[in-house]
Amino acid sequence: VDLEVVSLFAQDELHFGDHFDLVLGLRFDRFNINVFDADPSQPDTRERVDEVVTPRAGLIFKPRENVSMYVSYSESFLPRSGEQYASLEGANDRLAPDTYTNQEIGLKWDFNPRLSMTLAAFKNTQSSPQVADDDPQTLDVVDSDIEGFEFQVSGQLTHSLYLTTNYSYLDGEIVDRLGPSGRRLRELPKHMASLWVAYQVSEHWGFGLGVTYQGKSFADNSNSARLPAYVRSDLSVYRNISETLRLQLNLENALNQRYFPNAHSTHQLSVGTPRNLMMTLVGSF
């Protein structure tokens, strides 16, 4: 696969008085994809060029210094990659990019000098060629609508205790596809939540504990196979060596939970990473 990308974009933020900000942006992308299928029995070459202009706009209203409300609209798209080249048979729409339109309204409130809350509701419309339910060698072009909201609280509870918690609700359906429509989109859990707590034991030492929950979802667009819900826990210990250097130890999936975060097709599920330990040295300058 050869992919040539040219992108140009411009964005500006305009201030109107003390309470309103307007963000406007425009982006141009040119994607030239050339794919060679090296199957000895029937070698084939496909090419597709997409030239797209995508707008984005947002209006921010600040009734008070610690409160912001906003509405936004944006469009974007993403070219083919990886396993999405499973089949090149048929029309060149096999190389069509994923396209997205997103509308969002939200609120950010710093209700405490050290704590803030964000709330956002959104609607996303997308079109995407996806691996077919029962045959990973073919693709379906799926159009879908997704709606939901996200709630987050983060900040400093005490001098030493930090908190970040998040909850998301998602509802989506297939509105058009080469196959049944009106069903729930694959890999779209209704509920997702996370909690991360960090405690600074001393000037140099600290540790963190995180829990991630993802509700059950469907493994296919026909809604005949499921990915089960799961809870994963993570741990972290770190030492500040200096003002600009930190040594950190992360234990992911501390309880060695077996879980399945993704599905390739009805009979191919991805297994989550087992318990693993990673040491990192983080520096800033």
Secondary structure, 3 states (H helix, E strand, C coil): CEEEEEEEEEEEEEEECCCEEEEEEEEEEEEEEEEEECCCCCCEEEEEEEEEEEEEEEEEEEEECCEEEEEEEEEEEECCCHHHHCCCCCCHHHHCCEEEEEEEEEEEEEEECCEEEEEEEEEEEEEEEEECCCCCCCEEEEEEEEEEEEEEEEEECCCCEEEEEEEEEEEEEEEECCCCCCCECCCCCCEEEEEEEEEECCCCEEEEEEEEEECCEECCCCCCCEECCEEEEEEEEEEECCCCEEEEEEEECCCCCCCCCEEEECCEEECCCCCEEEEEEEECC
